[in-house]
Structures are given as C-alpha cells and as structure tokens.
Amino acid sequence: MYVDYKTIGKRIAQRRHELGLKQSQVNEMAGLSDKYLSNIERATSVMSIDVLMKLCTVLKVTPDYILLGTTTDAVPSDAESAAKLEMDTMTEKQIKMILNFIDWVKAQDI
C-alpha cells in the first residue's frame, strides 16, 4: 500500500490553518518537539500512530481525515478521543465490560 506523506502533510497544514493555529502551538499542545510538525507537513518525517492520534485530538479531526481525506459529520469530542485512546490498550474482556456498562447506563432513567 502506498502512503502519500506529502498529501497527509498538506491535510494537517490545511486543518491547522483552518483552526488558526501556528506550528509551534500545535507542537506544544500535542507534546511534540520543535520543528517536528514542520517536518511532518513537508513529508520529511513520518509520524507514528501515537503522534497521529495526538494530532487528531489537537486538530479535532479523525485519523480517516488525515490519512484518507474523508470526513464524517461527527467529530469526536475530547472525552470520546480520550476514551478511544484508553480502549486501544485494553483487552477484549475489558472492552466487553465497558460495553456492558454503557448498556446499563443507557437503561437508567437519568
């Protein structure tokens, strides 16, 4: 599979501009070192999945948008993004427990 890092970098830069953020601001918010975002946007560095997820949170987009250019109507909230990141490190049994808890919460008359 071919990954077009230049296009990915352009999408990140475009979204950053839409939000009115400077590279240094995004670096700080995502916990990245100086110039790292510049390297990603120019396709001179390849980001890890961890960095991709941090950028998605800061830029309020999905990985699909950054990697594929597709968008959805619903952009996850910070709480949703945090929950998804946490679930990435859980076992299948733990995730099933969470789903059961969600079902229980939905059934409550709150």
Secondary structure per residue as TSV (DSSP state, phi and psi in degrees):
chain	resnum	aa	ss	phi	psi
A	1	M	-	360.0	133.1
A	2	Y	-	-90.9	131.6
A	3	V	-	-111.9	122.5
A	4	D	-	-93.0	91.0
A	5	Y	H	-67.7	-27.4
A	6	K	H	-66.7	-42.6
A	7	T	H	-66.3	-40.5
A	8	I	H	-60.1	-45.8
A	9	G	H	-61.2	-39.4
A	10	K	H	-65.6	-39.0
A	11	R	H	-63.9	-42.2
A	12	I	H	-62.9	-47.0
A	13	A	H	-62.1	-42.4
A	14	Q	H	-62.0	-45.8
A	15	R	H	-64.9	-40.7
A	16	R	H	-58.8	-43.7
A	17	H	H	-65.0	-40.5
A	18	E	H	-58.6	-35.8
A	19	L	T	-85.9	-4.8
A	20	G	T	71.1	31.6
A	21	L	-	-104.3	144.3
A	22	K	-	-87.1	158.7
A	23	Q	H	-57.5	-41.7
A	24	S	H	-63.1	-35.3
A	25	Q	H	-67.0	-44.3
A	26	V	H	-65.0	-42.6
A	27	N	H	-55.4	-46.5
A	28	E	H	-66.4	-45.8
A	29	M	H	-65.1	-32.9
A	30	A	H	-92.8	-4.8
A	31	G	T	71.9	35.7
A	32	L	-	-101.6	156.2
A	33	S	-	-74.2	160.0
A	34	D	T	-55.2	142.0
A	35	K	T	72.4	-6.3
A	36	Y	H	-65.0	-44.6
A	37	L	H	-62.9	-39.2
A	38	S	H	-58.0	-43.2
A	39	N	H	-65.1	-38.6
A	40	I	H	-66.7	-46.3
A	41	E	H	-63.3	-30.1
A	42	R	T	-93.0	1.0
A	43	A	T	64.2	30.6
A	44	T	S	-97.2	-10.0
A	45	S	S	-131.9	146.3
A	46	V	-	-105.1	127.3
A	47	M	-	-85.2	153.8
A	48	S	-	-81.3	170.0
A	49	I	H	-63.1	-37.6
A	50	D	H	-58.8	-46.1
A	51	V	H	-67.2	-39.9
A	52	L	H	-56.0	-47.0
A	53	M	H	-66.3	-37.6
A	54	K	H	-63.4	-43.6
A	55	L	H	-65.3	-38.6
A	56	C	H	-59.6	-42.0
A	57	T	H	-64.9	-47.7
A	58	V	H	-65.5	-42.3
A	59	L	H	-87.5	-3.6
A	60	K	T	56.7	49.8
A	61	V	-	-134.3	169.4
A	62	T	-	-93.2	159.6
A	63	P	H	-59.0	-32.5
A	64	D	H	-57.3	-40.4
A	65	Y	H	-64.4	-48.8
A	66	I	H	-66.2	-44.5
A	67	L	H	-80.9	-37.7
A	68	L	H	-117.8	-14.6
A	69	G	-	83.3	7.1
A	70	T	-	-89.5	149.5
A	71	T	-	-125.8	159.3
A	72	T	-	-123.8	162.3
A	73	D	S	-68.1	-33.5
A	74	A	-	-104.3	118.2
A	75	V	-	-94.1	127.7
A	76	P	-	-60.4	143.7
A	77	S	-	-73.3	171.1
A	78	D	H	-59.4	-38.1
A	79	A	H	-65.8	-41.4
A	80	E	H	-64.8	-43.4
A	81	S	H	-62.1	-43.0
A	82	A	H	-63.4	-41.8
A	83	A	H	-63.5	-41.7
A	84	K	H	-64.0	-41.3
A	85	L	H	-62.9	-41.2
A	86	E	H	-63.9	-42.3
A	87	M	H	-67.0	-24.1
A	88	D	T	-62.3	-23.4
A	89	T	T	-100.8	3.3
A	90	M	S	-94.9	158.1
A	91	T	-	-78.7	165.9
A	92	E	H	-62.1	-37.0
A	93	K	H	-63.5	-42.4
A	94	Q	H	-64.7	-40.4
A	95	I	H	-64.7	-40.3
A	96	K	H	-62.0	-38.3
A	97	M	H	-62.5	-42.1
A	98	I	H	-63.4	-43.4
A	99	L	H	-62.7	-39.3
A	100	N	H	-63.0	-41.4
A	101	F	H	-63.0	-42.1
A	102	I	H	-60.4	-44.2
A	103	D	H	-59.2	-42.0
A	104	W	H	-63.1	-44.9
A	105	V	H	-62.7	-42.3
A	106	K	H	-62.9	-29.6
A	107	A	H	-79.9	-12.2
A	108	Q	S	-75.4	146.7
A	109	D	-	-92.9	75.9
A	110	I	-	-112.0	360.0
